[in-house]
């Protein structure tokens, strides 16, 4: 198959639980299936952005058994039969591998893949599509892997960073850089250096490559996992598939695609195999309630109400209580999220710690609250 005839398929990774969005995000209705910001759920926004790039019948979604039913309801009809359910969580290298063998089977050979998280906010969808087209163009070349890099706006210690090389190539008028290295979440001092240098970007977890490129890299860096997937691939479309999937999946290595493939590929000698495209697209991973506040607040100190409300001598607060009138007096920088069975109250700066509450609820076996 020539590189110009490759069909484009999108793989949406939708298995996360979004524990920092408790009490709204629960096991069966996680963050990606909620309307957090913008129109529709995060998953629906991800699909809508893809509309001009990948037809619904070429959208594949990887999730888990708890979420599969609710997730299907939010997808276009043609994409519902392409929901792939993992029997166990095995991180992103496995999730992408599962999608890759299914796309290869459906396409009857090689294809282009756009791998995207289900739960990100992008304020400039048209610019995003322009950059994705450029990324797919670069990824047509066998062996090339492309990531989108978000220009950092602050020395964030919660994201991975991508260091780019100085020389660039062009794809559809967009600059593309070879990747020098990936760095996991740095300490604050190092993060400040990265931002000041101008050569580092946040890793947003958006990847582009041919199916063959990904599977070849999987064979190179995770040969045991690759072998198990090739074994599973022989059962796609057969009655034996479900039982084989259940047997094979727990044996796969539990590792992210960043560690397993991308980092190792940048450490190999020779010409660059991994490329980064800077993407100023109004991106947010919306990683916590504090991030939602920052996204929605038009000026510092604004109070954000999800429903009706009024404030007196209050500023910088986020109130999610759409069914009740909220009156806020003399409070600063709070997050308040009200659901029928739970109420969250915390300072905005402690919003990341919501995940710790969820962990303690799990340990205490409070299943009704999870």
C-alpha positions as CSV (number, residue, x, y, z in Angstrom):
1,X,0.0,0.0,0.0
2,X,1.5,3.4,-1.0
3,X,1.8,6.0,1.7
4,X,-0.8,8.2,-0.1
5,X,-3.5,5.6,0.2
6,X,-3.4,5.1,3.9
7,X,-6.7,5.7,5.7
8,X,-6.8,7.7,8.9
9,X,-8.2,6.2,12.1
10,X,-8.5,7.9,15.5
11,X,-7.9,6.0,18.7
12,X,-9.5,7.7,21.8
13,X,-8.1,6.6,25.1
14,X,-11.1,6.7,27.5
15,X,-10.3,4.4,30.4
16,X,-9.3,6.9,33.1
17,X,-11.4,7.5,36.2
18,X,-10.8,11.2,36.8
19,X,-10.6,10.8,40.6
20,X,-9.7,14.5,41.1
21,X,-13.2,15.3,39.8
22,X,-15.0,13.5,42.7
23,X,-17.8,13.8,43.7
24,X,-19.1,14.3,40.1
25,X,-16.7,11.8,38.6
26,X,-17.6,8.2,39.6
27,X,-16.5,4.7,38.4
28,X,-19.4,4.5,35.9
29,X,-19.5,8.2,35.0
30,X,-15.9,9.4,34.9
31,X,-14.6,12.8,33.9
32,X,-14.5,12.1,30.2
33,X,-18.3,11.3,30.2
34,X,-19.2,14.6,32.0
35,X,-19.7,18.1,30.8
36,X,-16.8,19.9,32.6
37,X,-16.3,22.9,30.3
38,X,-17.6,23.7,26.8
39,X,-20.5,22.0,25.0
40,X,-21.2,18.4,25.6
41,X,-19.0,15.9,27.5
42,X,-15.2,15.8,27.2
43,X,-15.6,12.7,25.0
44,X,-18.2,14.3,22.8
45,X,-16.0,17.3,22.3
46,X,-13.0,15.1,21.4
47,X,-15.1,13.3,18.7
48,X,-16.5,16.6,17.4
49,X,-13.0,18.0,16.9
50,X,-12.1,14.9,14.8
51,X,-15.1,15.2,12.5
52,X,-13.3,16.6,9.4
53,X,-10.3,14.3,10.0
54,X,-11.7,10.8,10.7
55,X,-15.1,9.4,9.7
56,X,-17.1,8.0,12.6
57,X,-16.6,4.4,11.4
58,X,-12.9,5.0,11.8
59,X,-13.0,6.2,15.4
60,X,-11.9,3.5,17.9
61,X,-12.4,4.0,21.7
62,X,-10.5,2.0,24.3
63,X,-12.2,1.8,27.7
64,X,-13.0,-0.6,30.6
65,X,-16.1,-2.7,31.4
66,X,-17.5,-0.2,34.0
67,X,-17.6,2.6,31.5
68,X,-18.4,0.9,28.2
69,X,-22.2,1.1,28.3
70,X,-22.4,4.8,29.2
71,X,-19.6,5.6,26.7
72,X,-21.3,3.9,23.7
73,X,-24.4,6.1,24.3
74,X,-22.2,9.2,23.8
75,X,-20.6,8.1,20.5
76,X,-21.9,8.5,16.9
77,X,-23.7,5.3,15.8
78,X,-21.0,4.2,13.4
79,X,-18.3,4.4,16.2
80,X,-20.2,2.3,18.7
81,X,-19.2,-1.0,17.3
82,X,-15.5,0.1,17.6
83,X,-15.5,0.4,21.4
84,X,-12.7,-1.9,22.6
85,X,-13.0,-3.0,26.3
86,X,-9.9,-3.9,28.2
87,X,-10.5,-6.7,30.7
88,X,-7.7,-5.2,32.9
89,X,-6.0,-1.8,33.1
90,X,-2.5,-2.1,31.5
91,X,-1.6,1.5,30.8
92,X,-1.3,3.3,27.4
93,X,1.2,1.0,25.6
94,X,-1.3,-1.9,25.8
95,X,-4.4,0.2,25.1
96,X,-2.8,1.5,21.9
97,X,-1.5,-1.9,21.0
98,X,-5.1,-3.3,21.3
99,X,-6.4,-0.6,19.0
100,X,-3.5,-1.0,16.5
101,X,-4.3,-4.7,15.8
102,X,-8.0,-4.0,15.4
103,X,-7.3,-1.1,13.0
104,X,-4.9,-3.3,11.0
105,X,-7.6,-6.0,10.8
106,X,-10.3,-3.5,9.7
107,X,-8.2,-1.7,7.2
108,X,-6.8,-4.9,5.7
109,X,-3.3,-3.6,6.2
110,X,-1.5,-0.5,7.2
111,X,-3.2,2.8,8.3
112,X,-2.5,6.1,9.9
113,X,-3.3,6.5,13.6
114,X,-4.1,9.6,15.7
115,X,-4.0,8.6,19.4
116,X,-5.8,11.0,21.6
117,X,-7.0,11.3,25.2
118,X,-10.7,11.6,25.7
119,X,-10.7,14.3,28.4
120,X,-8.8,17.3,27.2
121,X,-10.1,20.8,26.4
122,X,-9.0,22.6,23.3
123,X,-10.2,26.2,22.8
124,X,-9.0,26.5,19.1
125,X,-10.3,23.4,17.3
126,X,-9.6,24.7,13.8
127,X,-5.9,25.4,14.6
128,X,-5.8,22.0,16.3
129,X,-7.1,20.3,13.1
130,X,-4.5,22.1,11.0
131,X,-1.7,20.8,13.3
132,X,-3.1,17.3,13.3
133,X,-3.1,17.3,9.5
134,X,0.6,18.2,9.6
135,X,1.3,15.5,12.2
136,X,-0.4,12.9,10.1
137,X,1.6,14.0,7.1
138,X,4.9,13.5,8.9
139,X,3.7,10.2,10.3
140,X,3.1,8.8,6.8
141,X,6.8,8.3,6.5
142,X,7.5,4.7,7.8
143,X,9.2,4.7,11.2
144,X,8.3,8.3,12.2
145,X,6.4,9.0,15.4
146,X,4.9,12.4,16.1
147,X,3.8,14.0,19.4
148,X,2.1,17.4,19.9
149,X,3.9,19.6,22.4
150,X,2.1,22.4,24.3
151,X,4.2,25.6,24.7
152,X,4.4,25.9,28.5
153,X,2.8,28.9,30.2
154,X,4.2,28.3,33.6
155,X,6.8,26.0,35.3
156,X,4.3,23.2,35.9
157,X,5.7,20.2,37.8
158,X,2.8,17.9,37.1
159,X,3.4,17.4,33.4
160,X,6.1,15.5,31.4
161,X,8.3,17.7,29.1
162,X,9.6,17.2,25.6
163,X,12.9,18.8,24.6
164,X,13.1,19.6,20.9
165,X,16.2,19.8,18.7
166,X,17.1,23.1,17.1
167,X,16.6,22.2,13.4
168,X,13.1,22.0,12.0
169,X,11.5,20.6,8.9
170,X,8.2,21.8,7.5
171,X,4.9,19.9,7.1
172,X,2.0,21.8,5.4
173,X,3.6,25.1,6.5
174,X,4.0,23.9,10.2
175,X,7.4,23.6,11.8
176,X,8.3,20.1,13.0
177,X,11.2,19.4,15.3
178,X,13.1,16.2,16.1
179,X,12.8,15.2,19.8
180,X,16.0,15.3,21.8
181,X,14.5,13.7,24.9
182,X,11.5,13.2,27.2
183,X,11.7,14.3,30.8
184,X,9.1,13.2,33.4
185,X,7.6,15.6,36.0
186,X,10.5,17.8,37.0
187,X,11.2,19.6,40.3
188,X,10.2,23.3,40.3
189,X,13.7,24.7,39.8
190,X,14.2,22.5,36.7
191,X,10.7,23.3,35.4
192,X,11.6,27.0,35.5
193,X,14.8,26.4,33.5
194,X,12.8,24.4,30.9
195,X,10.3,27.2,30.5
196,X,13.0,29.9,30.2
197,X,14.9,27.9,27.6
198,X,12.1,27.9,25.0
199,X,13.1,24.4,23.8
200,X,10.7,22.5,26.0
201,X,7.0,21.6,25.6
202,X,4.5,19.9,27.7
203,X,3.6,16.4,26.6
204,X,-0.1,16.3,26.0
205,X,-0.3,12.6,25.2
206,X,-1.4,13.1,21.6
207,X,0.5,10.7,19.2
208,X,0.5,10.1,15.5
209,X,2.1,7.1,13.6
210,X,1.4,4.4,11.1
211,X,0.0,1.1,12.6
212,X,3.1,-0.6,11.2
213,X,5.4,2.0,12.8
214,X,3.8,1.5,16.2
215,X,3.8,-2.3,16.0
216,X,7.4,-2.5,14.8
217,X,8.4,-0.3,17.8
218,X,6.4,-2.5,20.1
219,X,8.2,-5.5,18.8
220,X,11.6,-3.7,19.2
221,X,11.0,-2.4,22.8
222,X,8.3,-4.7,24.3
223,X,8.7,-8.0,22.4
224,X,6.7,-10.1,24.8
225,X,3.7,-7.8,24.6
226,X,4.0,-7.6,20.8
227,X,4.0,-11.4,20.6
228,X,0.9,-11.6,22.8
229,X,-0.9,-9.1,20.6
230,X,0.0,-11.0,17.4
231,X,-1.5,-14.1,19.1
232,X,-4.7,-12.2,19.9
233,X,-4.9,-10.7,16.4
234,X,-5.5,-14.1,14.9
235,X,-8.7,-14.3,16.9
236,X,-10.3,-11.0,15.9
237,X,-13.7,-11.6,14.4
238,X,-13.9,-15.1,15.8
239,X,-15.9,-16.6,18.6
240,X,-12.7,-17.4,20.4
241,X,-11.7,-13.7,20.7
242,X,-13.3,-12.8,24.0
243,X,-11.8,-15.7,25.9
244,X,-8.4,-15.1,24.3
245,X,-8.5,-11.4,25.2
246,X,-9.3,-12.3,28.8
247,X,-6.4,-14.7,28.9
248,X,-3.8,-12.5,27.1
249,X,-4.5,-9.1,28.6
250,X,-3.3,-9.6,32.2
251,X,0.0,-10.9,30.8
252,X,0.8,-7.6,29.0
253,X,3.4,-5.3,30.4
254,X,1.9,-2.5,32.5
255,X,3.7,0.6,31.1
256,X,3.0,3.9,29.4
257,X,3.7,4.3,25.7
258,X,6.0,7.3,26.7
259,X,8.3,5.1,28.8
260,X,8.0,1.9,26.7
261,X,8.5,3.3,23.2
262,X,9.0,7.1,22.8
263,X,11.7,7.6,25.4
264,X,13.6,4.5,24.2
265,X,13.3,5.6,20.5
266,X,14.9,9.0,21.3
267,X,17.9,7.2,22.9
268,X,18.7,5.3,19.8
269,X,21.6,6.5,17.6
270,X,21.0,7.9,14.1
271,X,18.4,10.3,12.6
272,X,15.4,11.3,14.7
273,X,12.6,8.9,14.9
274,X,10.4,11.0,17.2
275,X,9.2,14.4,16.2
276,X,7.3,17.2,18.1
277,X,5.0,19.8,16.6
278,X,4.5,22.9,18.9
279,X,0.7,23.3,19.3
280,X,-0.6,26.6,20.7
281,X,-4.3,25.5,20.6
282,X,-5.7,26.8,23.9
283,X,-5.1,23.4,25.5
284,X,-5.9,22.3,29.1
285,X,-5.8,18.8,30.5
286,X,-8.4,20.1,33.0
287,X,-6.7,18.0,35.7
288,X,-8.6,19.3,38.7
289,X,-11.4,21.5,39.8
290,X,-8.8,24.3,40.2
291,X,-8.0,23.9,36.5
292,X,-11.7,24.3,35.6
293,X,-11.8,27.5,37.6
294,X,-8.8,28.9,35.8
295,X,-10.3,27.9,32.4
296,X,-13.6,29.6,33.2
297,X,-12.6,32.7,35.2
298,X,-12.3,35.7,32.8
299,X,-10.4,37.8,35.4
300,X,-8.5,37.1,38.7
301,X,-10.8,36.8,41.7
302,X,-14.0,36.1,39.8
303,X,-16.5,33.8,41.4
304,X,-17.7,31.0,39.2
305,X,-21.2,29.6,39.7
306,X,-22.5,26.5,37.9
307,X,-26.0,27.5,38.8
308,X,-27.7,30.6,40.3
309,X,-25.8,32.4,43.0
310,X,-24.7,35.6,44.6
311,X,-21.6,36.7,46.5
312,X,-20.7,39.3,49.1
313,X,-17.1,40.1,49.9
314,X,-16.2,36.7,48.3
315,X,-13.7,36.1,45.5
316,X,-11.8,33.4,43.6
317,X,-14.4,30.7,44.4
318,X,-15.8,27.8,42.2
319,X,-19.3,26.7,43.1
320,X,-20.9,23.7,41.3
321,X,-24.4,23.3,42.6
322,X,-26.7,23.7,39.6
323,X,-29.8,22.7,41.5
324,X,-29.5,25.1,44.4
325,X,-29.0,28.9,44.8
326,X,-25.6,29.5,46.3
327,X,-25.0,32.5,48.6
328,X,-21.2,33.0,49.3
329,X,-20.2,35.5,52.0
330,X,-16.6,36.4,53.0
331,X,-15.0,33.3,51.5
332,X,-11.9,33.1,49.3
333,X,-10.5,30.7,46.8
334,X,-12.7,27.7,47.6
335,X,-14.0,24.8,45.5
336,X,-17.5,23.6,46.4
337,X,-19.0,20.8,44.5
338,X,-22.5,19.6,45.5
339,X,-24.0,16.3,44.3
340,X,-27.1,14.4,45.7
341,X,-25.0,12.1,48.0
342,X,-21.7,14.1,48.6
343,X,-20.4,17.6,49.1
344,X,-16.8,18.6,48.4
345,X,-15.3,21.7,50.1
346,X,-11.6,22.5,49.8
347,X,-9.3,25.4,49.1
348,X,-8.5,25.7,45.3
349,X,-4.8,25.2,46.0
350,X,-5.6,21.8,47.5
351,X,-7.8,20.6,44.6
352,X,-5.2,17.9,43.6
353,X,-5.8,16.2,47.0
354,X,-9.4,15.2,46.1
355,X,-7.8,12.0,44.7
356,X,-6.5,11.2,48.2
357,X,-10.1,11.4,49.5
358,X,-11.2,8.9,46.8
359,X,-8.3,6.6,47.7
360,X,-9.4,6.6,51.4
361,X,-13.0,5.9,50.3
362,X,-11.7,2.9,48.3
363,X,-9.7,1.7,51.3
364,X,-12.8,2.1,53.5
365,X,-14.9,0.2,50.9
366,X,-17.4,3.0,50.5
367,X,-18.6,1.7,47.2
368,X,-21.8,3.8,47.0
369,X,-19.6,7.0,47.0
370,X,-17.3,5.7,44.3
